[in-house]
Amino acid sequence: MRKTRGLLAILTVSAVLSSILPLSSILPMSGCAPSSPSIPTATLPPPTLTPTPVPRVLTVCLQNEPDSLYLYGSDQPAAHHIWAAIYDGPLDQRTYATQPVILTRLPSLDGGDASIRPAVVQSGERVVAANGEVIALAPGTTVRSFDRQPVVFDGTPITLPQMTVTFTLQPDLHWSDGTPLTADDSVFSFAIAAQAETPTGPAAQKAIIQRTASYYARDAQTVVWRGLPGFLDQYYARDFWPPLPAHAWSHLSASELLTAAVSTRQPLGWGPFTFQEWVPGDHLTLVRNPYYFRASEGLPRLDQVVFRFIGNPTTLAQELLSGRCDIVPYEGGAATASLQAALPVLDGTGITAITAQDARWELLAFGITPAAGYDRPDFFEDPRVRQAIALCINRQALATQVLGAEGRVLQGVLPPEHPLYGGDALMTWGYAPAAGQALLTAAHWYDENGDTIREAHTIPGIPDGTPFQVHYITTDDSLRVQVAQRIQNDLAQCGLQVHPETIPAEALFAPGPEGPLFGRRFDIAQFSWRAVADPLCDRFISSQIPDDVDGARPNVTGFIDDEYDSACLSALEAWPNSETFLTAHLEAQRILSERLPVLPLFQRIKVTLVRDSFVGLAPDPTESSELWNVEYFDLRP
C-alpha cells in the first residue's frame, strides 16, 4: 500500500532531514493556484445494514504486535497487514506497477491531467539544479532550461520547466466515522509529512516534499501538486499523499500524532474494515465498515477480521493446526523459518503453504572504494576479483539450501518479472570455480607460499605477499548466518579467506560516517534490497557515494564508473516508456552485471500459511502485505 521512490527519495534523505519545508511553503504560489476552498465535512447518518445471521469471521494470526498503526510512525510488517484492512490504497503497487484505488485514474501527460509548462525564475528563487539538488538560484549555477539543455545561470531571469499534476478522488469516499473524505485530507497529510518531527520513510516522501512548490485542494475531489522549477519527476503519478482525517486530527501537531491514541491505536480509515477493539498483547478486532466505498459491490465479503498476536512459534503452530487461525501472513524470513520449524509436515493437516517470490533480493556488496579512515588493502578495485568471487560461489546450491526448491538466483539487480528486466543483455555468472581461480591468478592473486591462501603479487598499492583475508559483515538473521557460512566455504576453495561477523541490523544500517555500511567501512557486506517499479539505477551513481556530509546516500560500495554514470543519468532524464528510457536502463543493467559492484544472490520467498477453508489469497511480490485484497477474502462453509 505504501509508496516507494527511486532517485530522489535516496538523493536527498539527509538534506531533507535538515531542511523540511515550513508549512507556509506548501501554500499555493501567488498567481499560480487558487486558495483551497472551504470543504464541507458533514457527517452522514449510519446506513441501515441487514444483519448477518452468522458472522463470517476471519482470524489472522501474527507473530508480532505492532507498536503503532500511525502511517507515518511505523513500518513494521504487522502494521502493514492491519493497514490493508483499514485502508484501501490509495495506490496499490502490484507486479512492479502502480494502480489507482481511491483515485479515478493515474494522471498522465497524454491524458491532460499532468503538464509541463515554462516558468520564469530569477536569483534567489528555489529551483532544482541540473545535478538534482534543491538550491536558491544564483549566478554560476547550472540548471536545465525548458528544452532540457544544461545552462549556466548568469543572473538574467531564465525559463525552466515546471510540472503540474492533478489527482481526482473517487466520488462518495468517507472515513469510517461517516465524515466525507476530501482533497483537504490529502493536503493535511502532506503538511504533516513535511514537518521535521515526522520520520523519514516511504510514505512521507520527504525528498519529493522538498521539491514541491505547492500542494493544494482545488475542490473537494481534486488535489494539485506542482513541482519546483527545474524538477521533472518521472514517477509523478505517485506524488499523492495518503489522506489523514483532518476533521479528527487537525488539532494535533506532527509530534503529537506520533504518540496520540487516535492515530496510533485506532486510526480512522476508508477501507473495508474499521476498529472494534484492541486488547494489547492478545488481539485486535476489525468489523465491516458500513461507509466503505465499494459496499454496493457486496464488499467486503467478511463481517469481521480478528488479528491475534502469538509470539511463540510453537504456540502459533498449535493454534494453526487446531483451526484457531485461518491465515498466518508473511512477516519476514526469521519469523517464517521459526514457525515452519515448529510445524510438522503439512500433508493432511488442512493447511497449505502458499509461496511467492518477494521483491526483496539478497546480495553481496563489495567495498570497492572505502572511506579514507578505513585502512585496508584495495581488494576489490579490479573487477576481475569481483567476477572471480561470482564464479567461485555456488549460488544455486546456496539458494536451494536456504529456500528449498523454489530458491531462485538473480543475475541482475531486477527480477525477471520486472518490466525493465535486462534479460539477454545481462552477463551471467554460473558456478565455475576453476574459471574463478584463473581470473584471480590473472589479477595477480595466487598462492606462492603454499598455505592455501592467495597473496598479492605486483598489484599497485598492495604490498607483495599481502594475503587475501577479508571481513564479511551481515545481520544476525538465521538465514544470513547460513548464507555466510556457505560463502565462506566456497571462497576458501578458491584460496580466499573470509571472516564472517554478524551484527544487529540497526548497527549495520546506521547512517554514515559511523555505520559500517553507509560509512563505507567494510570489506564485504550481505543484506537485501527491495525491487520496486523504479529501476533505481541511481544506487550506483558515483555522485551518490555516502560521505561525511550525507551519510545516507545509497552507493555504499563506492562504485565509480563513467560509462555507468552516463547510462544511468540518461535513463533518469528520460520519460518512462520512451526509447531512451528503456535502452539506457538496459545498458545500466548490463554494466552492473559485468562489473559487479554487488553480486545478486537470490530472491527472498514470501510464505503464507492458510487453512483449506480460506479463499481469496493473491500474493504479489511488490505488495507490502498478502492481505492487500482483503475485501475479497472469504471462508468456505
N, C-alpha and C positions, 0 to 999 in steps of 0.2 A: 504494500500500500504506500509506503513512504518513497519519496523520490530520491534519486541519486543524481550526481552531477559529475561531469568529466573534468575538462581542463580547468575551468575557473574555480570549481569547488576546491581544487587542490592547489592552484596557483597562489591563492590569497588567504589561506587559513590563518596564518599568524598576523597578516596585515589586518584582517577583519576583526580579530580579537582586540586590536588596539585602536581601531578607527571605525566602529559601527556608526551608521548614520544616526543622528539625533532624530527624534520624532518629527521635528519641524521640516526635515529634509525629505520626508516621504509625501508631503502635500503636493498637489499639482503645481507645476511651474506656471508662473504668470503668463497668461496668453496661450497656454498650451492645453488646458483642460478645465472644464467647469468644476466648481466645487461640488463635493458629494452631496446629493440631495438628502433630505430627511426621509428615512425609510420606515414605514410603519412596522411595528413589532407586535401587533395584536395577537393574543393567544387564542387558538381555536378551542372550542369545547371538545372533550374527548369523543371520538366517534363511537357509535354503538357497535360492539362486536358480538358475533354469535359465539357463545361459549362452546368450547370443545369438550365433549363428554369425558374423554380420556386424554389428558395432556400428553403430547408427544415430547418427551424429554431426552435430549442427548447429553451424555456425560463424557466430558473431555477431561482426561487426567494428565496433569502436568507435573514434571519433576521439580519445577521451580515456581515460586510465587513472586510475581513482580513487586518491586518496592514502590512503583508509581505507575499510573496509567496516563500521565500527562504527556501529550505528544512531543513536547519539547524538553521533557525531563527524563526520558528513558529510551533505551534501545535494546532492551532485553528480549530474547525470543518469546518468552511467556507473554510479555506485553503485546507483542505483535499478534499473537493468536487471539487475544481478547479484543484488540482493536479491530480485527477482521469482522467481529460480530457487532460491535457498536458503531463502527463507521462502514462506509462502502465507498471505496476510492479515497479521495476524489479522483485520482488517476490510478489505474492498475498498470503494473509492469509485467507483461506476460510474454514469455519467449523472446526476451530482449527487445520488446517493443512496448510503446505506451498506448494505452487505450483509455478513452474518457469514460467516466462513470456518472458523476453528477454534473458534468458539462455536456452541452448539446452536441459538441464536436471538438476535435482538436483544431486549434487555429492554424491557418496556413497562409503563406504568401499568395498561393494560387486562389485560395478561397476568399481573399479580401479582408479577412479578419486579422491579418498581420501585414505590416507595411514598413518600408524603409524610405525615409524622406530626408531631404537636406536640412541641416541645422547650422546656422551661422553662429560661431563661438569666437570669443576673444580672450585675451590674457586674464588669468585668474579663475576662469570657469573650470568646473570639474569635468574631465573627459577621460576616456580610456586611450592610452598611448598605443603606439604600434606594437610594443612588447607585451601588451595586455594589462599593464598596471594602471591603476586609477591615480591621476595626478591633477594638480592645478596647472592649467595650461600656461606655459611660459616660453619665451623665445629660446630657441635651441632644442626644443622638444620635438622628437619625431612622432608624427601621427600618420594615420591613413586617411587620405582625402575621400570625398564621396565616391570616386571611381576606384578606391582601394589602393591607390598608389602611395608609397611612403613619401611624406613631405616633411621638411624641417620647418617648424613654425617660426616666422620671423617677426611676430608681433602684430601683423596685419590680420584683421578678422578673417577666419577661414571657414569653409563649409565642410562639415563632417557628416557622415551618415548617422541617422538616429532611427532606432527600431521602436515601433509601437505594436502591441499585441492585445487583442480584445478577447476576453473569455466570457462565454454566456452560460449561465447556470440553467439547469433543467427547471421547468416550472413546478410550482407546488412542492418545493422542498421545505421540510420542517425539522426542527430539533425535536428530540424525544419528549420534550415537555409541551409540545404543540405550538411553540413560537416559530414564526416563519424564519427560514434560513435565507439570508440575503447576501448580496455582494459586500455589504458592510462587515459581515463576519469574516470574510477573507481579508479585507483591509485591516481589521483589528488584529488578525493573526499575523499579518505582515509586520505591523507595528510592534507586536510583542517579540517576534523573531528578530527584529532589528536591534533590540536592546542588548547592551553588553552583558546583562545578567543572564540572558537566555543562552544556554550552552550551544556551542558549535555542533552541528550534526546534519545528516542528510535532509531532515525535514525543515530545518531552519534556513538552509540555503544562504548562508552568510555571504559567500562570495558574490552571489547574484544580487543580494541586497545592496552590497557596496557599489554595484554597477547599475543601480536603479535610480532614475531621475524622479519618477513618480509612480505610485500605485494607488489607484482610487476607484471608487464606485461611481460609474456613470449613471446607473439607475439600480433598481432593486435586484436585477438579474445580471448585470453587466459589470465586469471588472476590467480595468485598462492598466496594463503595465507599459511603462516607457523606459527604455534604457538610456544610459548616459550617451552623449555624442561620442562616436567612435567605437561603440560596443555593439557588435552584431553577434548575437547568441545563436549558435547552430541549433540548439535544443530549446528554442524559445517557447515551444508548445507546452513545456513543463514549468514555465515561470508563473505558476498559480499556487498560492499558499493555501493549505488545508484550512477550512473555516474553523474558527473558535467562537463560542457563543458570547458575543459582545453583550447581549442583554443580561447575561448572568455573571459575567466575569469582568466587565469593564471597570469596576471599582477596585480591582486588584492590580498591583504592579507586576512587572515581569518577574521580579524576585519573589514576590508573594505567591505567584502561581506555581512556583517550583515546589511549594510545600502545602498549599491550601487543600483542604479536603475536597472541595468542589471540583478541583482539577486533577488531583492525584488519586482520589479514591472512588469517585462516582461521576466522571465527566459525562456531560451530555453529548449525544451523538445523533446521527441522522440515519444510521444503518438499520439492519433488520431486527436488532435486539436492543434492549435497554436494561438498566440496572434494576434488580430487586433487592439483593443484599450481598455483602462481602463479609464473611467471617474469617478474620485473619488466621492464617495457619491451617485452614480447613478447606473452605470452598468459596466460590463466587457464583451467584446465580443471576442469569440474564433471562428476561422474558420478552415475548414478542412485542415489537414496537408498533403501536397502532398508527403512528404517523409515518411509517416507512413509505417512501415514495413509490415503491413497487408493490404495495399491498394489494392493489387492484388485480395484480397478476397471480394472486394466491401465494405470495411470498412474504415471509419465509414459510417453509413447509412445517417447521417445528414450532412448538409452543414455548419451550424453554431450552436453554443451554446451561448446564452446570459445569463449571471448571473446578475440579478437585485438585488440591495441591498435595502430592505424595512424594516426599523427597527420597525416601528409602527405596532403592530399585527392587529389592526383594519383595517388599510390601506392594509396590506398584505392580509387579508381575503377578502376585497373588490376586490382586483386585481385578486385573485384566482377565485372568483365567476364570475367575468366579463370575464374570459378567457384570461387575460393578463399574467397569469402564468400557465405553463404546469405542473410543479412539484415543491414541496416545500420539500426538503430533511430534515432529522432529524439533528438538531443542539444541542440537549440536552433537558433534561426534562423540564426546565423552559421555554425555547423558544417554545417548542411544546405545553405546557399547556396554555401559553398565547395566542397562535394562535387558538387553539381549543376553548378556551373560547370566542373568537371573532367570531367564525363561528356558523351558525345555524345548525340544523340537515342536514346532507349531502344528505339524500334521495332526489332524483330528481334534484340535483344541477349539475350533471355531474362530480362530484368529488368523488374520492374513497380514503379512508384512508387505507393504506397497512401497517400492523404491522408485526414486527418480534422481537423475543427475542434478547436482546442486550447481548454482552459478559460481560457487567458491571453488578455487583450484589451488592446490598446494604447489609450492615452488621452492627452489634453492636460489638465493640471491648471492652473488659474488661481490666481495668488497674490492671493486676494481680501483677506485680512487679513494683511499681512506682519508680521514681528517688529518690535518697537519700534525696533531699531537699523538696520533696512533702510530707508533713506530714499529713497523714490521716489514719484512721483505715484500716486494711488489710481486706477489704470487700470480695475480690474475690479469695483469695488463695485456699479456699476449693472448689473443682469442683462441689460439691452438690449445692452451691449457684448459680453458673452459669447455672447448669442444671435446677434448680428451676425457674430461670428467663425465660428460654426457654419454660417451661411448662406454665408459667403464661401469656405469650404474645400470643394473638390470631393472629398468623402471617398470616393465610389465609385470615381472615377478613380484616387485615391490607392491604395486597396486593390487595385485591378486592377494598377496599376503595380508594386507591390512583392510581390504574392502571386499574380498571374495571375488567370485567370477565376474561381477559387474564392474570391477575396477577398470578404469579407462585412462590410458596415458594420453596426455595432451602434447602436441608437437609445437603449438604456438600459444600466444597469450589470450586467444579467444577459443571457445569450444566450437565444435563443428556445426552446432545448431545456430550459431550467431550469424546474422545476415551479412556480416563483413568478414567472416572467417577466410583466412588466407588460402586454404586448400592446397592446390598443386604448387602454389608459389612458395610454400614453406619448405625449408630444408629439414629433413628428418634425421634423427639420430637414434638408431637401434642399438641393441646391446652387442658390442663388438670390442671386447677388452683388448684384443691383440692390436686392433687399429688404434685404440686409445693409447696404448703403450708406445706405439710408433710415433704418434703425434707428440707425446711428451718428450721422447728422445729427440725428435726434430726441433722441439722448443728448448733443447739443451738441459733437460731434466733427466738424468739417468743415474743408476746406482753403480758407483765405481768402487766403493769400499766393501760391498757385499753384505750390508746389514739389512737388505730388502727395502730400504727407504731411498727414494731418489734424491739426488743433490743437484744443486745449480752448478752449471759449468759455462763459463764465458757469457753470462747473461748481464747486460748492462745494468748497473745499480744494485746487483745482488752479489755478495761475496761468494767466490767459488767454494763449494763444499757445504753451502747452506742447505740443510735437509728440508724436504717438503713436509713440514709439520704445521698444521693449521688448526685453529679452534672453530668449532661448529656450534652455533647457539640456536636454540629454539625454545618453545614453551614446554611446560611440564604436562601437556596433553598426552594421554597414553598412546594415542595413535602416532604422534610425532616422536615419542620415545622409540617406538618400534621402527619407524622410518629411519631415524638417525642411526640406530644400531645396524640396520641392513646396509645403509650407505657407507658407514664406517668399514664394514667388512668388504664390500665391493671395491672400494677405493684402495684398501690395503692390498688387494690382489694386483693392483696396477702400480704399487710402490708409493702410494700417497698415504700419509698418516694423518688422520683427523681425530680430534679430541672433542666428542660431543659434550655439551653442557646445557642443562635445562634451567630456565629462569621463569618466574611468573610473567604472564602475558603483559601486565601493566608495566613491568620493568623493561621488557623487550621493546614495547611500543612507546616508551616515554619520549617526549619531544627532545630534539637535539638542543644544544650540543651534548647534554648529559647522557641521554639514552643511547644504547649501543647501536640501534638500527638507524634512527634518524640523526644520531651523532656521527655516523659513519666510522664506528669503532668496532668493527667485526671483520672476520675473515670470510666465513660462510654463515648464512642465516637461513633458517627454514620457517616459513609462515604461509599464509594464504592471502589471496586477493579475490575479490568478487567481480566477475564479469558482469557488465551492465550494458544497456543499449549504447552508451557512449563507448567507442573503442578505447579511449583513454591512452592514446599513444603518448600523451604528454608526461606520463610517468617516467619516461626515459630521456626526455629532452635535457640537454646539458644545462640550460638555464634553470632547471628545476632540481638541481642538486642542493640538498639541505645544507645550511651553513649557520654561523653564529647569529646572523640577522634573522633568518627564517628557518627554524628547526623543524618544520613540518612539511617541507617540500617532498615530493614522492620519489625522486630519483636517488634512492638510498644507496645504490650500487656505485654512484659516481661515474656512470657510463657517459663517455664523451665521444661523439661520432658525428662529424659534419654532415655526412650523407644521410644519416638517420634524421638529424635535426631538420634538414631541408625537406625530407619526405613528410615528416610529421607536421611541420608548420604549414606545408601546402594543404594537408588534409584538414587542419584546424581552421584554415582561412576559407575553405570551400563550403558550399551549401550541401547538406546531406542529399544523397542520391544523385548528385552531379557526377559527371565522368571524372573530374579532378578529385573529388572526394573519395570515390571508390578506388581509383588507381593509386592515389597517394597512400591510402590506408593499407592497401595490399603491399605496396613497396615497403612501408614502415614495418609491417609484419615479417616480410621476407628478410629484411636486415636483422631484425631481432632474432629470428630463427637461425640465422647464420652466425651471428656474433655473440649471442647468448649472454647478455648481462644477467639474465636469470634463466634457470633451467626449469621449465614446467615439469611437474611430476605427474599429477593425476587430478581428476576432478573429485571433489567430495561427493558422497551419495547421501541423499535425504531418505530416511526410513520412517514410515508412518505405520503404526500397528493399529489395525481396526478389527472389530468383530464382524462376522459374516452378515449380521443383520443390518449393518450400516451401509448406506449407499450415498453416492454423490461426490466422493473424493476425486479431485482432478489436480494432482500435484504439478507444479510448474517450477522450472529452475530459478526463475528470477523473481517470483513472488516471495515475500518475506514470511509468509505463513501458508501452511497447507489448508487453512480454513478460509482462504480468500473468497471462496464462493459458498460460504456457509448458508446463505439463503436457500440454496438448492439441496442441502443435506436432508436426509430422511432416514427413517428406520423401517425395515420391513416388519409387517405384522407378526 
